Structures are given as C-alpha cells and as structure tokens.
Amino acid sequence: MTFDVVKQCRSCGSSDLAPALDLGDQPLANAYRGPDDVSKEARYPLALFRCRGCSLVQLTGTIPPKQMFDTYNYFSSNSSTMVDSMRLLAKRLTAQRKLAADDLVVEIASNDGYLLKHYVELGVPVLGVEPAQNIAAFARQSGVPTLTEYFTQRLGSELADSGRAASVIHANNVMAHVPEINDFVAGISAALRPDGVAIVETPYLVRFVEDREFDTTYHEHVFYYSLTAVSSLVERHGLTIADVEQIPLHGGSLRLFIQHAGHPSSERVQKLLEAESERGVTTDAYYADFAKRVNELKTEVTDLIRRLRAEGATVAAYGAAAKGTVLLNHFGLDHHMIDFVVDRSVHKQGLVMPGVRIPILAAEELERRRPDYTLLLAWNFADEILEQQERYRAAGGTFIVPVPTISLR
C-alpha cells in the first residue's frame, strides 16, 4: 500500500510546516480482519503538522483514498444519535429553504442513506454520492438514489451541466477525509446553484485539542479544521462561510453554511474567528501543550487498567470504531489487557481490532458476560451507550470513559 509523505500544505501549498502530534506507527483504523488471519499487518506513521501559512492541521503523510474507501464497514444508521440529528436537520432545511419537487439535495459521502432518506420522506428529490460500493448498494436498496463515485470538481461540473445542480449540498464528516481538498471544494462550487447552500459538518479543531480527542487522528482523517483554516480554503474557490454552528456530534463539530461569494457572513462567523485567534490556534505553543496532555492521558489510562487487571478485575471495551483502534494501539492495550470489544455493527462482529487483535462481539455480550469494567472507546456517543447499557451498569458493571479526562460511570 502506498504511503505518500507530504512536504507542502495540501490547502495553500506552503512548505512552512510545524509538528503538532505524533502517535507513532499505526495500522489502518478500519482494517478489521478475521481472527484466523495472522498475516503481518501494515503500519504507517500517524502524525500531524500545522501549516503556518493557513493554519490547517493535517497528516504528515497519506494513503490513497481508494485503498481505504472502496469497501467500508461503517454504517451511519447504526447510531441513533446521528439518525435523529439528521432527521431534524432535513426537516429544518426543507422548511427554511422551501424545498420542493423542483429542488435537488445532494449528499457527498452519503453512506447508507441515513440523511437523504429523510428528504425522500418529505418529497424532496435527492442524490447520494458514495464511493464504498457495499454501502452505496445498501442505500439504493433503501430507496436512496446513489452514485458510486468519489466527489470531484469533474463530477460537480457534470451534475451542473446535466441539470442536476443542487439547492442543498450536504457533506458530513467527509471534508476531513479528502487529500485533494482543493478539487473537492471546487466540485462543491461547481455543483451548487447560485442561491444554494452547502452544509458541511466536520470535527472542530478546538474541541479536538482542548478536549484531548487525539484518537480521532487516523489515516482516513487527513484534516483537522479550525474556522480560520476552512475560511481560507473555501474563499479560494469563490465561496464564503455564511454562518456557523457548533454542535456536539463526534466530540464537538462545526456545522458550516457555505454559499457562493457575495452572500454576507453572520456575526457568529466573525466572533468565532476572533475567539480562535485569542485561543492561539495559529501558534506552535497551542499544539505543544496538546501533545503533552495526550501523553499524560496515556499514562493515566494505562496505569488504571494495569492496576485493575492486577487486582483481578475483568476489563472489556465498547465501540469497535476507528478512534478505538487508535487509542488501543497508541496506549498499547492489546488482547492481553482487554478481553473483548463489543459493537452494534454486525459487519464488525466476529472480526478483531486492527493491531491489537482483540475480538469483536455483539453488544448484547456485554450484559451476558458482565466484565467488571468496560473501556468506552466510542466516548463521543457516551450518553446514548450508557443509556442502552443501563442493565449492565445496574448489575455492577462500570464504564471507563477516557476522553477528555478519565471518569468511572
């Protein structure tokens, strides 16, 4: 598999790059395998730098997307929190923009139709763009028209030229995954109607740093956006950030409302840009402190689990997500320290966690086997999972929530 070392900012082209975080060599976070597969797992450097030119934080090297996304095992509909959030958003946009049968809503990286199906129910035409063949097929079976392609400037132009320019474009948790980010944003500009809006959701750099969300660093996740950095990026392509909201999904995300240049920006945009400057997101010291605090968290979590194991406690984990792979590998918690991981996705059950070879079981096994402690790897859905596992907790089981600080719940 190809690993391309980056020597210039992928956004602005600057070669003035400063180190931000180094998590060592790691396997691909979603490269799950069967328990009988003992072949050597490839590992690649997992580290971040910050561009001093435009402040975009990004991976020091990348793997071509086709090697990671042509087949994928993450189905967004497995998260009730995500589905409920998208239902509300679809209703909101349909009402605010008076969407009807002559409009088109396009979602980039539309996954299994978890968002677009709500527009379908509201009578609004939709089109998904999803590169993972297995997930795109699932979406089509669910009644969501879906192209099995990567979104590019070429595709954006083709949609517009064929009369399928979009009134609304959604791009949830995808803009961070695209190495050719200028081509991607140019595609949004090409596909968006003059009066249209692109709603982009992406994990927020400030929450990533200040809440020690280091485990959302993985090879698929190329960029870590501040409003400062994304403003510079979209303006390069004739777009502007008209408004911004901070939402709790994925540990704290930005919801950006992007329109063609000439539309005014809200007061919220200016205030958040000023707040980022005051926090120091464009300084080296901000990231040096982050790296120090991540190392402190590693020591705290591993010391706790070693102590629990030494006392004879059983320890499992919940959430076979990408962030779980990163945390377990960086902390050195393998199948000798964690007995098993449970997950709701049937597509992961029966496999093992990349790098650490911890078996993945059905979520129901947590209550049946009742480990004394369960490390919550999917901490970004803590409230949802803790509610689902109330009977396990009532029976004496305790969750260890590791991020942003250790808590026992």
MARKE-928914 format. One record per residue (C-alpha): residue number from 1; x negated, y negated, z negated. Coordinates in nm, 3 decimals, decimal comma. Example, Ala and Ser with C-alpha at 12.3 -4.5 7.8 and 13.67 -1.06 7.14 Angstrom:
// MARKE-928914
PT_seq_xx_yy_zz
PT_1_-1,230_0,450_-0,780
PT_2_-1,367_0,106_-0,714
END
This chain:
// MARKE-928914
PT_seq_xx_yy_zz
PT_1_0,000_0,000_0,000
PT_2_-0,129_-0,344_0,095
PT_3_-0,216_-0,599_-0,173
PT_4_-0,286_-0,948_-0,042
PT_5_-0,490_-1,179_-0,265
PT_6_-0,367_-1,538_-0,244
PT_7_-0,612_-1,828_-0,227
PT_8_-0,368_-2,108_-0,143
PT_9_-0,032_-2,213_-0,279
PT_10_0,242_-2,041_-0,081
PT_11_0,458_-2,351_-0,103
PT_12_0,243_-2,658_-0,038
PT_13_-0,083_-2,498_0,081
PT_14_-0,305_-2,647_-0,190
PT_15_-0,614_-2,450_-0,294
PT_16_-0,631_-2,621_-0,635
PT_17_-0,510_-2,328_-0,845
PT_18_-0,526_-2,279_-1,223
PT_19_-0,488_-1,944_-1,408
PT_20_-0,168_-1,909_-1,613
PT_21_-0,121_-1,548_-1,735
PT_22_-0,295_-1,213_-1,681
PT_23_-0,112_-0,886_-1,757
PT_24_-0,380_-0,656_-1,613
PT_25_-0,323_-0,384_-1,355
PT_26_0,035_-0,254_-1,344
PT_27_0,242_-0,008_-1,140
PT_28_0,529_-0,142_-0,929
PT_29_0,802_-0,216_-1,181
PT_30_1,078_-0,034_-0,990
PT_31_0,869_0,257_-0,859
PT_32_1,056_0,523_-1,055
PT_33_0,965_0,885_-0,986
PT_34_1,076_1,232_-1,079
PT_35_0,938_1,399_-1,394
PT_36_0,760_1,665_-1,185
PT_37_0,575_1,409_-0,972
PT_38_0,227_1,399_-1,125
PT_39_0,054_1,225_-0,835
PT_40_-0,155_0,922_-0,925
PT_41_0,042_0,600_-0,948
PT_42_-0,098_0,299_-0,770
PT_43_-0,165_-0,005_-0,987
PT_44_-0,215_-0,363_-0,878
PT_45_-0,327_-0,683_-1,053
PT_46_-0,037_-0,862_-1,219
PT_47_-0,140_-1,219_-1,292
PT_48_-0,014_-1,573_-1,239
PT_49_-0,166_-1,903_-1,136
PT_50_-0,021_-2,254_-1,119
PT_51_-0,067_-2,479_-0,819
PT_52_-0,196_-2,812_-0,940
PT_53_-0,064_-2,969_-0,621
PT_54_0,311_-2,894_-0,655
PT_55_0,322_-2,716_-0,995
PT_56_0,463_-2,391_-0,857
PT_57_0,370_-2,090_-1,073
PT_58_0,314_-1,776_-0,866
PT_59_0,147_-1,436_-0,844
PT_60_-0,222_-1,422_-0,759
PT_61_-0,153_-1,151_-0,502
PT_62_0,144_-0,993_-0,327
PT_63_0,270_-0,669_-0,179
PT_64_0,472_-0,696_0,145
PT_65_0,848_-0,703_0,061
PT_66_0,930_-0,417_0,299
PT_67_0,721_-0,187_0,082
PT_68_0,939_-0,268_-0,219
PT_69_1,288_-0,354_-0,098
PT_70_1,383_-0,132_0,197
PT_71_1,520_0,108_-0,066
PT_72_1,610_-0,026_-0,407
PT_73_1,756_0,113_-0,729
PT_74_1,903_-0,199_-0,889
PT_75_2,280_-0,231_-0,854
PT_76_2,408_-0,564_-0,986
PT_77_2,756_-0,428_-1,060
PT_78_2,611_-0,223_-1,348
PT_79_2,603_-0,545_-1,552
PT_80_2,945_-0,652_-1,677
PT_81_2,798_-0,988_-1,776
PT_82_2,675_-1,050_-1,422
PT_83_3,001_-0,945_-1,255
PT_84_3,212_-1,159_-1,489
PT_85_2,989_-1,460_-1,432
PT_86_3,013_-1,424_-1,055
PT_87_3,393_-1,388_-1,064
PT_88_3,419_-1,724_-1,241
PT_89_3,173_-1,885_-1,001
PT_90_3,363_-1,764_-0,693
PT_91_3,690_-1,899_-0,831
PT_92_3,525_-2,228_-0,918
PT_93_3,369_-2,281_-0,574
PT_94_3,682_-2,175_-0,390
PT_95_3,887_-2,433_-0,580
PT_96_3,633_-2,716_-0,579
PT_97_3,550_-2,692_-0,210
PT_98_3,898_-2,583_-0,099
PT_99_3,760_-2,278_0,079
PT_100_3,996_-2,110_0,323
PT_101_4,007_-1,869_0,615
PT_102_3,803_-2,102_0,841
PT_103_3,512_-2,112_0,595
PT_104_3,231_-1,863_0,551
PT_105_3,047_-1,771_0,233
PT_106_2,707_-1,609_0,288
PT_107_2,507_-1,445_0,014
PT_108_2,137_-1,378_0,058
PT_109_2,025_-1,059_-0,116
PT_110_2,390_-0,973_-0,169
PT_111_2,314_-0,639_-0,337
PT_112_2,623_-0,419_-0,377
PT_113_2,878_-0,696_-0,319
PT_114_2,910_-0,785_-0,689
PT_115_2,968_-1,155_-0,598
PT_116_3,115_-1,157_-0,249
PT_117_3,392_-0,913_-0,339
PT_118_3,550_-1,188_-0,549
PT_119_3,567_-1,419_-0,247
PT_120_3,720_-1,135_-0,045
PT_121_3,993_-1,106_-0,310
PT_122_4,051_-1,482_-0,276
PT_123_4,093_-1,457_0,102
PT_124_3,766_-1,630_0,195
PT_125_3,554_-1,474_0,476
PT_126_3,213_-1,351_0,361
PT_127_2,888_-1,212_0,494
PT_128_2,622_-1,042_0,288
PT_129_2,256_-1,024_0,386
PT_130_2,085_-0,736_0,203
PT_131_1,758_-0,567_0,310
PT_132_1,792_-0,250_0,099
PT_133_1,963_0,000_0,324
PT_134_2,111_0,213_0,047
PT_135_2,264_-0,087_-0,132
PT_136_2,390_-0,254_0,187
PT_137_2,570_0,069_0,280
PT_138_2,735_0,076_-0,063
PT_139_2,850_-0,287_-0,020
PT_140_3,005_-0,216_0,320
PT_141_3,191_0,082_0,177
PT_142_3,328_-0,156_-0,088
PT_143_3,472_-0,387_0,178
PT_144_3,194_-0,649_0,192
PT_145_3,056_-0,708_0,548
PT_146_2,679_-0,687_0,515
PT_147_2,379_-0,727_0,745
PT_148_2,084_-0,504_0,660
PT_149_1,814_-0,766_0,715
PT_150_1,567_-0,994_0,543
PT_151_1,678_-1,357_0,544
PT_152_1,451_-1,580_0,753
PT_153_1,462_-1,904_0,949
PT_154_1,527_-1,696_1,260
PT_155_1,832_-1,530_1,104
PT_156_1,961_-1,858_0,965
PT_157_1,941_-2,015_1,310
PT_158_2,110_-1,714_1,471
PT_159_2,401_-1,737_1,230
PT_160_2,449_-2,107_1,302
PT_161_2,413_-2,061_1,679
PT_162_2,673_-1,782_1,678
PT_163_2,932_-1,995_1,499
PT_164_2,867_-1,845_1,156
PT_165_2,719_-2,146_0,979
PT_166_2,806_-2,129_0,612
PT_167_3,020_-2,359_0,400
PT_168_2,861_-2,196_0,095
PT_169_2,538_-2,001_0,067
PT_170_2,461_-1,808_-0,249
PT_171_2,110_-1,691_-0,333
PT_172_2,099_-1,535_-0,679
PT_173_1,766_-1,421_-0,818
PT_174_1,609_-1,383_-0,474
PT_175_1,415_-1,703_-0,409
PT_176_1,157_-1,587_-0,660
PT_177_1,102_-1,265_-0,463
PT_178_1,016_-1,402_-0,118
PT_179_0,644_-1,459_-0,042
PT_180_0,721_-1,652_0,282
PT_181_0,918_-1,907_0,086
PT_182_0,899_-2,189_0,342
PT_183_1,050_-1,963_0,608
PT_184_1,325_-1,865_0,364
PT_185_1,421_-2,222_0,270
PT_186_1,408_-2,327_0,635
PT_187_1,661_-2,049_0,701
PT_188_1,896_-2,193_0,439
PT_189_1,865_-2,535_0,600
PT_190_1,945_-2,385_0,943
PT_191_2,243_-2,176_0,830
PT_192_2,411_-2,438_0,609
PT_193_2,687_-2,655_0,751
PT_194_2,622_-3,033_0,733
PT_195_2,869_-3,065_0,445
PT_196_2,786_-2,726_0,292
PT_197_2,619_-2,634_-0,033
PT_198_2,368_-2,365_-0,124
PT_199_2,392_-2,240_-0,480
PT_200_2,060_-2,091_-0,585
PT_201_2,010_-1,919_-0,919
PT_202_1,658_-1,844_-1,036
PT_203_1,495_-1,777_-1,373
PT_204_1,376_-2,102_-1,527
PT_205_1,004_-2,152_-1,585
PT_206_1,052_-2,348_-1,908
PT_207_1,253_-2,066_-2,067
PT_208_1,002_-1,813_-1,928
PT_209_0,717_-1,993_-2,103
PT_210_0,874_-2,122_-2,420
PT_211_1,068_-1,802_-2,498
PT_212_0,769_-1,577_-2,412
PT_213_0,955_-1,399_-2,133
PT_214_0,629_-1,260_-1,993
PT_215_0,792_-0,930_-1,896
PT_216_0,984_-1,098_-1,616
PT_217_0,646_-1,112_-1,441
PT_218_0,629_-0,829_-1,189
PT_219_0,511_-0,769_-0,835
PT_220_0,855_-0,828_-0,686
PT_221_0,887_-1,162_-0,864
PT_222_0,644_-1,385_-0,677
PT_223_0,750_-1,731_-0,803
PT_224_0,844_-1,888_-1,137
PT_225_1,028_-2,211_-1,070
PT_226_1,045_-2,538_-1,253
PT_227_1,280_-2,801_-1,117
PT_228_0,969_-3,003_-1,034
PT_229_0,832_-2,730_-0,809
PT_230_1,157_-2,638_-0,635
PT_231_1,238_-3,004_-0,564
PT_232_0,913_-3,039_-0,372
PT_233_0,984_-2,717_-0,183
PT_234_1,337_-2,794_-0,062
PT_235_1,261_-3,155_0,031
PT_236_1,002_-3,022_0,275
PT_237_1,290_-2,866_0,470
PT_238_1,533_-3,156_0,482
PT_239_1,725_-3,054_0,172
PT_240_1,784_-3,210_-0,166
PT_241_1,891_-3,087_-0,509
PT_242_2,229_-3,250_-0,558
PT_243_2,292_-3,104_-0,903
PT_244_2,152_-2,856_-1,154
PT_245_2,291_-2,649_-1,439
PT_246_2,110_-2,442_-1,698
PT_247_2,276_-2,103_-1,750
PT_248_2,195_-1,818_-1,994
PT_249_2,161_-1,533_-1,740
PT_250_1,827_-1,347_-1,732
PT_251_1,693_-1,521_-2,039
PT_252_1,769_-1,868_-1,904
PT_253_1,810_-1,968_-1,540
PT_254_1,860_-2,272_-1,321
PT_255_2,169_-2,293_-1,104
PT_256_2,074_-2,532_-0,826
PT_257_2,323_-2,701_-0,594
PT_258_2,130_-2,775_-0,276
PT_259_2,260_-2,984_0,014
PT_260_2,121_-3,149_0,324
PT_261_1,915_-3,463_0,266
PT_262_2,125_-3,775_0,226
PT_263_2,353_-3,635_-0,042
PT_264_2,295_-3,805_-0,379
PT_265_2,139_-3,629_-0,676
PT_266_2,315_-3,622_-1,012
PT_267_2,186_-3,778_-1,330
PT_268_2,126_-3,425_-1,462
PT_269_1,862_-3,366_-1,195
PT_270_1,665_-3,677_-1,292
PT_271_1,691_-3,608_-1,664
PT_272_1,564_-3,252_-1,627
PT_273_1,271_-3,365_-1,412
PT_274_1,179_-3,616_-1,683
PT_275_1,213_-3,352_-1,955
PT_276_0,977_-3,116_-1,768
PT_277_0,717_-3,389_-1,743
PT_278_0,744_-3,456_-2,115
PT_279_0,705_-3,084_-2,195
PT_280_0,382_-3,069_-1,997
PT_281_0,482_-2,819_-1,726
PT_282_0,227_-2,980_-1,493
PT_283_-0,064_-2,936_-1,738
PT_284_-0,308_-2,648_-1,788
PT_285_-0,263_-2,658_-2,167
PT_286_0,104_-2,559_-2,140
PT_287_0,010_-2,224_-1,986
PT_288_-0,295_-2,158_-2,203
PT_289_-0,070_-2,175_-2,507
PT_290_0,177_-1,942_-2,337
PT_291_-0,088_-1,676_-2,276
PT_292_-0,197_-1,698_-2,639
PT_293_0,157_-1,648_-2,768
PT_294_0,213_-1,347_-2,538
PT_295_-0,096_-1,178_-2,685
PT_296_0,036_-1,246_-3,035
PT_297_0,370_-1,085_-2,947
PT_298_0,194_-0,777_-2,808
PT_299_0,012_-0,728_-3,137
PT_300_0,330_-0,775_-3,342
PT_301_0,542_-0,529_-3,142
PT_302_0,282_-0,255_-3,110
PT_303_0,190_-0,279_-3,479
PT_304_0,556_-0,243_-3,575
PT_305_0,617_0,064_-3,357
PT_306_0,295_0,233_-3,467
PT_307_0,396_0,178_-3,830
PT_308_0,746_0,317_-3,771
PT_309_0,605_0,625_-3,597
PT_310_0,353_0,678_-3,876
PT_311_0,642_0,670_-4,125
PT_312_0,815_0,949_-3,929
PT_313_1,080_0,737_-3,756
PT_314_1,206_0,824_-3,410
PT_315_1,188_0,547_-3,151
PT_316_1,367_0,522_-2,815
PT_317_1,427_0,232_-2,575
PT_318_1,725_0,085_-2,391
PT_319_1,708_-0,051_-2,036
PT_320_1,506_0,102_-1,752
PT_321_1,473_-0,239_-1,591
PT_322_1,169_-0,394_-1,424
PT_323_1,096_-0,602_-1,732
PT_324_1,092_-0,279_-1,935
PT_325_0,823_-0,134_-1,710
PT_326_0,609_-0,444_-1,754
PT_327_0,648_-0,464_-2,131
PT_328_0,580_-0,094_-2,189
PT_329_0,271_-0,092_-1,967
PT_330_0,126_-0,418_-2,097
PT_331_0,183_-0,314_-2,459
PT_332_0,053_0,040_-2,397
PT_333_0,374_0,209_-2,518
PT_334_0,397_0,541_-2,335
PT_335_0,586_0,870_-2,382
PT_336_0,379_0,944_-2,692
PT_337_0,521_0,633_-2,864
PT_338_0,871_0,608_-2,711
PT_339_1,071_0,932_-2,694
PT_340_1,308_0,831_-2,412
PT_341_1,473_0,536_-2,240
PT_342_1,848_0,517_-2,179
PT_343_2,013_0,329_-1,894
PT_344_2,364_0,298_-1,749
PT_345_2,246_0,333_-1,390
PT_346_2,297_0,687_-1,258
PT_347_2,039_0,601_-0,992
PT_348_1,763_0,595_-1,257
PT_349_1,876_0,875_-1,487
PT_350_1,658_1,184_-1,459
PT_351_1,354_0,983_-1,348
PT_352_1,064_0,849_-1,556
PT_353_0,945_0,497_-1,628
PT_354_0,660_0,386_-1,397
PT_355_0,315_0,409_-1,551
PT_356_0,419_0,535_-1,895
PT_357_0,624_0,841_-1,787
PT_358_0,900_0,800_-2,045
PT_359_1,209_0,999_-1,937
PT_360_1,523_0,802_-1,846
PT_361_1,851_0,936_-1,980
PT_362_2,217_0,833_-1,967
PT_363_2,321_0,556_-2,205
PT_364_2,551_0,800_-2,387
PT_365_2,244_0,990_-2,508
PT_366_2,161_0,707_-2,748
PT_367_2,462_0,778_-2,965
PT_368_2,426_1,154_-2,927
PT_369_2,055_1,172_-3,017
PT_370_2,061_0,881_-3,262
PT_371_1,698_0,768_-3,275
PT_372_1,619_0,562_-3,583
PT_373_1,507_0,265_-3,376
PT_374_1,567_0,156_-3,017
PT_375_1,344_-0,100_-2,845
PT_376_1,574_-0,321_-2,640
PT_377_1,390_-0,365_-2,310
PT_378_1,692_-0,531_-2,144
PT_379_1,688_-0,809_-2,405
PT_380_1,844_-1,053_-2,156
PT_381_2,172_-0,862_-2,199
PT_382_2,135_-0,818_-2,575
PT_383_2,485_-0,925_-2,676
PT_384_2,651_-0,704_-2,415
PT_385_2,442_-0,399_-2,504
PT_386_2,472_-0,440_-2,879
PT_387_2,849_-0,452_-2,844
PT_388_2,851_-0,144_-2,622
PT_389_2,639_0,044_-2,876
PT_390_2,832_-0,051_-3,187
PT_391_2,891_0,314_-3,285
PT_392_2,518_0,391_-3,263
PT_393_2,446_0,093_-3,486
PT_394_2,727_0,184_-3,728
PT_395_2,573_0,531_-3,759
PT_396_2,248_0,376_-3,881
PT_397_2,061_0,306_-3,557
PT_398_1,865_-0,018_-3,535
PT_399_1,772_-0,215_-3,225
PT_400_1,434_-0,385_-3,199
PT_401_1,478_-0,699_-2,989
PT_402_1,123_-0,801_-2,883
PT_403_1,174_-1,132_-2,698
PT_404_1,137_-1,419_-2,775
PT_405_1,048_-1,301_-3,127
PT_406_1,090_-0,964_-3,294
PT_407_1,426_-0,913_-3,462
PT_408_1,594_-0,599_-3,600
PT_409_1,964_-0,578_-3,524
END
